[in-house]
């Protein structure tokens, strides 16, 4: 009996210690590789929170989809499988149309406009995530999205039937309206998709093209159409958040603000330097002709009307605040 009581006491102590440690440690799920500026920025955020919390909270980052793949991160954080994570925001349009406002073509084509759109949509974003049991921490844009292609594109006819890599509902719809054939592919699978011929074009940032060394897979052209500035957002599980004391919560929000400011700066740098890297690797970096630009603008206007209808009053309110 005495041995049994001792064993129960030891087991109880172990369980208690495990629970305490779990509360003090957050796993941060990241979809992109450690060298990507989003992941590097998140790692610095995690490091700052860990060091400045005085041992109250340790945030451990897991880049490159090593904890959860990109498409699974949002659900993992919602269910508490990961306490914190980063997700490409507009990939969640089915969860909430407001989350894909930053991927509406040609709605914001400069960093100034992208920031204004972010500020206009942020209250609605926070409100929607709160209803899903999530705490919004910060968001950082990718550089302006451009059109990549294995072959030169000089006319609308050149888009017809082009195998196109899509990553959210907006890119799928854009492909449909321009006559391209979309296939949804996560960023980590881009190189394989191009090398196998599954796709031959895409719209994404110069950073993604540089990081994946897209020129090694036969992609020769980058058209700088500045279609939109999509964002990655970092969210935390509400239950995990509520277990933290007020000082730690305040610290996280302070460091999140700093990470957001730095992330926007890094994005601006990448918008210039990464296009230079594409050109240095031998790619043709330029603009589309006037006819193609007019075509894309027409497609963007149609998509904006469709999105506004889908987003309802909340979407209309955000657009009114933006304009």
FIZANU-715607 format. One record per residue (C-alpha): residue in three letters; x, y, z; chain. Coordinates in nm, 4 decimals. Example, Ala and Ser with C-alpha at 12.3 -4.5 7.8 and 13.67 -1.06 7.14 Angstrom:
2
(ALA (1.2300 -0.4500 0.7800) A),
(SER (1.3670 -0.1060 0.7140) A),
***
This chain:
323
(UNK (0.0000 0.0000 0.0000) A),
(UNK (0.2830 0.2374 0.0886) A),
(UNK (0.4552 0.1648 -0.2432) A),
(UNK (0.1279 0.2228 -0.4273) A),
(UNK (0.0822 0.5646 -0.2623) A),
(UNK (0.4407 0.6573 -0.3492) A),
(UNK (0.3872 0.5538 -0.7108) A),
(UNK (0.0649 0.7570 -0.7348) A),
(UNK (0.2418 1.0567 -0.5852) A),
(UNK (0.5249 1.0319 -0.8396) A),
(UNK (0.2837 0.9958 -1.1316) A),
(UNK (0.0841 1.2956 -1.0128) A),
(UNK (0.4011 1.5058 -0.9898) A),
(UNK (0.5066 1.4036 -1.3415) A),
(UNK (0.1654 1.4915 -1.4838) A),
(UNK (0.1636 1.8246 -1.3037) A),
(UNK (0.5118 1.9093 -1.4321) A),
(UNK (0.4156 1.8094 -1.7867) A),
(UNK (0.1106 2.0371 -1.7802) A),
(UNK (0.3134 2.3284 -1.6520) A),
(UNK (0.5791 2.2787 -1.9187) A),
(UNK (0.3134 2.2520 -2.1899) A),
(UNK (0.1669 2.5847 -2.0798) A),
(UNK (0.5117 2.7442 -2.0880) A),
(UNK (0.6034 2.6218 -2.4365) A),
(UNK (0.4370 2.7141 -2.7627) A),
(UNK (0.5074 2.5364 -3.0906) A),
(UNK (0.4946 2.7749 -3.3874) A),
(UNK (0.4058 2.6095 -3.7186) A),
(UNK (0.5588 2.7740 -4.0272) A),
(UNK (0.4996 2.6648 -4.3861) A),
(UNK (0.8045 2.8212 -4.5481) A),
(UNK (1.1737 2.7365 -4.5207) A),
(UNK (1.3912 2.8849 -4.2493) A),
(UNK (1.5678 3.1190 -4.4938) A),
(UNK (1.2424 3.2715 -4.6198) A),
(UNK (1.2004 3.6243 -4.4846) A),
(UNK (0.8625 3.5411 -4.3295) A),
(UNK (1.0111 3.2474 -4.1383) A),
(UNK (1.3234 3.4396 -4.0377) A),
(UNK (1.1068 3.7247 -3.9105) A),
(UNK (0.8886 3.4801 -3.7162) A),
(UNK (1.1993 3.3189 -3.5646) A),
(UNK (1.3168 3.6584 -3.4407) A),
(UNK (0.9712 3.7277 -3.2966) A),
(UNK (0.9771 3.3932 -3.1145) A),
(UNK (1.3284 3.4540 -2.9852) A),
(UNK (1.2385 3.7986 -2.8522) A),
(UNK (0.9272 3.6732 -2.6718) A),
(UNK (1.1195 3.3812 -2.5241) A),
(UNK (1.4051 3.5953 -2.3963) A),
(UNK (1.1959 3.8872 -2.2721) A),
(UNK (0.9293 3.6801 -2.0960) A),
(UNK (1.1728 3.5881 -1.8210) A),
(UNK (1.1155 3.2167 -1.8645) A),
(UNK (0.7350 3.2389 -1.8611) A),
(UNK (0.6980 3.1380 -2.2251) A),
(UNK (0.9182 2.9643 -2.4797) A),
(UNK (0.8143 2.9762 -2.8466) A),
(UNK (0.9767 2.7116 -3.0653) A),
(UNK (0.9524 2.7629 -3.4425) A),
(UNK (0.9081 2.4738 -3.6889) A),
(UNK (0.9796 2.6074 -4.0431) A),
(UNK (0.9369 2.4354 -4.3760) A),
(UNK (0.6135 2.2597 -4.2844) A),
(UNK (0.8047 2.0341 -4.0445) A),
(UNK (0.5291 2.0451 -3.7800) A),
(UNK (0.2266 2.0865 -4.0079) A),
(UNK (0.2120 2.1429 -4.3825) A),
(UNK (0.0908 2.4829 -4.4988) A),
(UNK (-0.2631 2.3697 -4.5709) A),
(UNK (-0.3002 2.2143 -4.2245) A),
(UNK (-0.1617 2.4971 -4.0095) A),
(UNK (-0.4803 2.6999 -3.9676) A),
(UNK (-0.6787 2.3985 -3.8490) A),
(UNK (-0.3923 2.2887 -3.6228) A),
(UNK (-0.3910 2.6220 -3.4426) A),
(UNK (-0.7719 2.6349 -3.4197) A),
(UNK (-0.7774 2.2936 -3.2529) A),
(UNK (-0.4804 2.3661 -3.0255) A),
(UNK (-0.2520 2.1077 -3.1848) A),
(UNK (-0.0140 2.4001 -3.2355) A),
(UNK (-0.0393 2.6996 -3.0053) A),
(UNK (0.0682 2.9478 -3.2742) A),
(UNK (0.1201 2.9417 -3.6482) A),
(UNK (0.1540 3.1371 -3.9708) A),
(UNK (-0.0727 3.0927 -4.2711) A),
(UNK (-0.1068 3.2495 -4.6132) A),
(UNK (-0.4179 3.4526 -4.5467) A),
(UNK (-0.6001 3.4446 -4.8788) A),
(UNK (-0.5845 3.0642 -4.8902) A),
(UNK (-0.8557 3.0795 -4.6229) A),
(UNK (-1.1220 3.2480 -4.8344) A),
(UNK (-1.3649 2.9632 -4.7724) A),
(UNK (-1.3280 3.0212 -4.3994) A),
(UNK (-1.4020 3.3926 -4.4385) A),
(UNK (-1.4094 3.5970 -4.7639) A),
(UNK (-1.2547 3.8926 -4.5786) A),
(UNK (-0.9314 3.6933 -4.5533) A),
(UNK (-0.8856 3.7018 -4.9309) A),
(UNK (-0.9422 4.0734 -4.9791) A),
(UNK (-0.5674 4.1276 -5.0237) A),
(UNK (-0.5668 3.8948 -5.3268) A),
(UNK (-0.8265 4.0767 -5.5334) A),
(UNK (-0.6418 4.1701 -5.8546) A),
(UNK (-0.5295 4.5314 -5.8881) A),
(UNK (-0.7222 4.6491 -5.5808) A),
(UNK (-0.3917 4.7506 -5.4201) A),
(UNK (-0.0858 4.7711 -5.6430) A),
(UNK (0.1556 4.9716 -5.4248) A),
(UNK (0.2798 4.9262 -5.0690) A),
(UNK (0.0965 5.2428 -4.9658) A),
(UNK (-0.2312 5.1061 -5.1013) A),
(UNK (-0.1594 4.7637 -4.9510) A),
(UNK (-0.1132 4.9193 -4.6062) A),
(UNK (-0.4304 5.1261 -4.6437) A),
(UNK (-0.6230 4.8135 -4.7436) A),
(UNK (-0.4763 4.6272 -4.4473) A),
(UNK (-0.5789 4.8981 -4.2022) A),
(UNK (-0.9278 4.9107 -4.3523) A),
(UNK (-0.9745 4.5333 -4.3303) A),
(UNK (-0.7933 4.4616 -4.0036) A),
(UNK (-1.0923 4.5126 -3.7663) A),
(UNK (-1.3045 4.2719 -3.9723) A),
(UNK (-1.0169 4.0213 -3.9905) A),
(UNK (-0.9683 4.0284 -3.6127) A),
(UNK (-1.3417 3.9967 -3.5510) A),
(UNK (-1.3747 3.6967 -3.7824) A),
(UNK (-1.0760 3.5155 -3.6328) A),
(UNK (-1.1947 3.5822 -3.2791) A),
(UNK (-1.5190 3.4003 -3.3589) A),
(UNK (-1.3099 3.1013 -3.4648) A),
(UNK (-1.1220 3.0934 -3.1333) A),
(UNK (-0.8077 3.2621 -3.2636) A),
(UNK (-0.6022 3.5628 -3.1576) A),
(UNK (-0.4648 3.7704 -3.4444) A),
(UNK (-0.1048 3.8798 -3.3832) A),
(UNK (0.0395 4.0297 -3.7021) A),
(UNK (0.0442 4.0163 -4.0820) A),
(UNK (0.3193 4.0765 -4.3380) A),
(UNK (0.2798 4.1037 -4.7171) A),
(UNK (0.4707 3.9235 -4.9858) A),
(UNK (0.6255 4.1429 -5.2552) A),
(UNK (0.3984 4.2355 -5.5451) A),
(UNK (0.2731 3.9348 -5.7389) A),
(UNK (0.4027 3.8912 -6.0930) A),
(UNK (0.3347 3.6506 -6.3789) A),
(UNK (0.5903 3.3730 -6.4415) A),
(UNK (0.5945 3.1686 -6.7588) A),
(UNK (0.8103 2.9148 -6.9380) A),
(UNK (0.7146 3.0771 -7.2678) A),
(UNK (0.6864 3.4379 -7.3769) A),
(UNK (0.3391 3.5904 -7.3381) A),
(UNK (0.2525 3.8629 -7.5889) A),
(UNK (-0.1239 3.8299 -7.6283) A),
(UNK (-0.4413 3.7056 -7.4643) A),
(UNK (-0.4248 3.4077 -7.7000) A),
(UNK (-0.0931 3.3053 -7.5424) A),
(UNK (-0.2761 3.2534 -7.2101) A),
(UNK (-0.5267 3.0086 -7.3577) A),
(UNK (-0.4803 2.6594 -7.2139) A),
(UNK (-0.1676 2.7551 -7.0201) A),
(UNK (-0.1163 2.5163 -6.7258) A),
(UNK (-0.1282 2.7517 -6.4291) A),
(UNK (-0.0243 2.7045 -6.0655) A),
(UNK (-0.2967 2.8375 -5.8341) A),
(UNK (-0.2756 2.8779 -5.4575) A),
(UNK (-0.6147 3.0213 -5.3573) A),
(UNK (-0.9636 3.0806 -5.4958) A),
(UNK (-0.8604 3.4172 -5.6419) A),
(UNK (-0.5829 3.2682 -5.8562) A),
(UNK (-0.8109 2.9826 -5.9607) A),
(UNK (-1.0767 3.2301 -6.0713) A),
(UNK (-0.8234 3.4508 -6.2480) A),
(UNK (-0.6980 3.1506 -6.4423) A),
(UNK (-1.0505 3.0584 -6.5441) A),
(UNK (-1.1292 3.4110 -6.6658) A),
(UNK (-0.8094 3.4315 -6.8710) A),
(UNK (-0.8434 3.0878 -7.0286) A),
(UNK (-0.5639 2.9213 -6.8318) A),
(UNK (-0.5964 2.5783 -6.6706) A),
(UNK (-0.5454 2.6014 -6.2910) A),
(UNK (-0.3952 2.3417 -6.0587) A),
(UNK (-0.3743 2.4177 -5.6865) A),
(UNK (-0.0175 2.3720 -5.5627) A),
(UNK (0.1459 2.4803 -5.2351) A),
(UNK (0.4687 2.6823 -5.2462) A),
(UNK (0.6801 2.3883 -5.1302) A),
(UNK (0.5750 2.1896 -5.4387) A),
(UNK (0.6424 2.4580 -5.7025) A),
(UNK (0.9767 2.3256 -5.8296) A),
(UNK (0.8466 1.9732 -5.8721) A),
(UNK (0.5327 2.0946 -6.0489) A),
(UNK (0.7326 2.2930 -6.3058) A),
(UNK (0.9996 2.0270 -6.3540) A),
(UNK (0.7401 1.7577 -6.4254) A),
(UNK (0.5386 1.9800 -6.6577) A),
(UNK (0.2330 1.9813 -6.4308) A),
(UNK (0.2346 2.3612 -6.4614) A),
(UNK (0.4060 2.6106 -6.6901) A),
(UNK (0.3008 2.9447 -6.5432) A),
(UNK (0.2037 3.1065 -6.2131) A),
(UNK (0.1383 3.4386 -6.0429) A),
(UNK (0.3458 3.4830 -5.7304) A),
(UNK (0.6116 3.7038 -5.5750) A),
(UNK (0.9693 3.7498 -5.6993) A),
(UNK (1.0741 3.6154 -5.3589) A),
(UNK (0.9034 3.2806 -5.4138) A),
(UNK (1.0604 3.2522 -5.7572) A),
(UNK (1.4051 3.3338 -5.6238) A),
(UNK (1.3786 3.0978 -5.3250) A),
(UNK (1.2652 2.8075 -5.5435) A),
(UNK (1.5285 2.8882 -5.8114) A),
(UNK (1.2467 2.8724 -6.0600) A),
(UNK (1.4817 2.9350 -6.3555) A),
(UNK (1.6265 2.5875 -6.2998) A),
(UNK (1.2902 2.4428 -6.4041) A),
(UNK (1.2694 2.6092 -6.7427) A),
(UNK (1.0853 2.9252 -6.6374) A),
(UNK (1.2320 3.2099 -6.8425) A),
(UNK (0.9929 3.5051 -6.8027) A),
(UNK (0.8744 3.7221 -6.5135) A),
(UNK (0.6166 3.9905 -6.5921) A),
(UNK (0.5987 4.2544 -6.3209) A),
(UNK (0.2224 4.3144 -6.3199) A),
(UNK (0.2009 4.4010 -5.9452) A),
(UNK (-0.1321 4.2210 -5.9281) A),
(UNK (-0.1690 4.2269 -5.5479) A),
(UNK (0.0194 4.2080 -5.2169) A),
(UNK (-0.1052 3.8947 -5.0357) A),
(UNK (-0.0175 3.8555 -4.6696) A),
(UNK (0.0887 3.5857 -4.4275) A),
(UNK (-0.0750 3.6202 -4.0875) A),
(UNK (0.0291 3.4852 -3.7489) A),
(UNK (-0.2461 3.3668 -3.5138) A),
(UNK (-0.2564 3.2027 -3.1722) A),
(UNK (-0.4929 2.9503 -3.0176) A),
(UNK (-0.7367 3.1348 -2.7897) A),
(UNK (-0.7266 2.8707 -2.5174) A),
(UNK (-0.3465 2.8818 -2.5023) A),
(UNK (-0.3556 3.2616 -2.5029) A),
(UNK (-0.5980 3.2734 -2.2118) A),
(UNK (-0.3602 3.0670 -1.9975) A),
(UNK (-0.0952 3.3399 -2.0172) A),
(UNK (-0.0758 3.6187 -1.7623) A),
(UNK (-0.1481 3.9765 -1.8688) A),
(UNK (0.2185 4.0799 -1.8774) A),
(UNK (0.3078 3.7986 -2.1170) A),
(UNK (0.0119 3.8781 -2.3414) A),
(UNK (0.1205 4.2423 -2.3523) A),
(UNK (0.4763 4.1385 -2.4371) A),
(UNK (0.3574 3.9175 -2.7247) A),
(UNK (0.1502 4.1985 -2.8723) A),
(UNK (0.4434 4.4388 -2.8442) A),
(UNK (0.6774 4.1967 -3.0213) A),
(UNK (0.4087 4.1172 -3.2797) A),
(UNK (0.3884 4.4881 -3.3662) A),
(UNK (0.7673 4.5014 -3.4040) A),
(UNK (0.7664 4.1867 -3.6203) A),
(UNK (0.4968 4.3334 -3.8425) A),
(UNK (0.6902 4.6567 -3.8949) A),
(UNK (1.0101 4.4706 -3.9751) A),
(UNK (0.8277 4.2259 -4.2010) A),
(UNK (0.6822 4.5041 -4.4143) A),
(UNK (1.0304 4.6542 -4.4449) A),
(UNK (1.1783 4.3190 -4.5518) A),
(UNK (0.9005 4.2753 -4.8057) A),
(UNK (0.9805 4.6147 -4.9604) A),
(UNK (1.3467 4.5176 -4.9874) A),
(UNK (1.2580 4.1848 -5.1467) A),
(UNK (1.0305 4.3553 -5.3968) A),
(UNK (1.3390 4.5225 -5.5424) A),
(UNK (1.6265 4.2868 -5.4734) A),
(UNK (1.4521 3.9613 -5.5631) A),
(UNK (1.3588 4.0874 -5.9091) A),
(UNK (1.7261 4.1708 -5.9566) A),
(UNK (1.8086 3.8135 -5.8527) A),
(UNK (1.5716 3.6723 -6.1160) A),
(UNK (1.7348 3.8856 -6.3848) A),
(UNK (2.0836 3.7924 -6.2643) A),
(UNK (1.9874 3.4255 -6.3011) A),
(UNK (1.9088 3.4855 -6.6675) A),
(UNK (1.5344 3.5403 -6.6568) A),
(UNK (1.3670 3.8099 -6.8657) A),
(UNK (1.2115 4.0569 -6.6197) A),
(UNK (0.9725 4.3126 -6.7664) A),
(UNK (0.6136 4.4306 -6.8140) A),
(UNK (0.3203 4.2966 -7.0147) A),
(UNK (0.2081 4.4964 -7.3179) A),
(UNK (-0.0845 4.7405 -7.3086) A),
(UNK (-0.3382 4.4905 -7.4490) A),
(UNK (-0.2548 4.2290 -7.1872) A),
(UNK (-0.2566 4.4875 -6.9105) A),
(UNK (-0.6041 4.6035 -7.0162) A),
(UNK (-0.7194 4.2406 -7.0243) A),
(UNK (-0.5936 4.1747 -6.6712) A),
(UNK (-0.7558 4.4965 -6.5472) A),
(UNK (-1.0886 4.3856 -6.6959) A),
(UNK (-1.0587 4.0461 -6.5290) A),
(UNK (-0.9721 4.2146 -6.1989) A),
(UNK (-1.2797 4.4385 -6.2161) A),
(UNK (-1.5047 4.1369 -6.2730) A),
(UNK (-1.3464 3.9483 -5.9820) A),
(UNK (-1.3892 4.2516 -5.7547) A),
(UNK (-1.7634 4.2526 -5.8246) A),
(UNK (-1.7852 3.8792 -5.7563) A),
(UNK (-1.5914 3.9111 -5.4316) A),
(UNK (-1.8022 4.2029 -5.3101) A),
(UNK (-2.1176 3.9973 -5.3623) A),
(UNK (-1.9667 3.7005 -5.1764) A),
(UNK (-1.8334 3.9117 -4.8876) A),
(UNK (-2.1669 4.0882 -4.8347) A),
(UNK (-2.2066 4.3841 -4.6023) A),
(UNK (-1.8770 4.3190 -4.4232) A),
(UNK (-1.6874 4.3293 -4.7507) A),
(UNK (-1.8692 4.6415 -4.8657) A),
(UNK (-1.7842 4.8141 -4.5381) A),
(UNK (-1.4159 4.7288 -4.5748) A),
(UNK (-1.4047 4.8553 -4.9338) A),
(UNK (-1.5805 5.1765 -4.8329) A),
(UNK (-1.3261 5.2312 -4.5536) A),
(UNK (-1.0404 5.1618 -4.7969) A),
(UNK (-1.1612 5.3999 -5.0653) A),
***
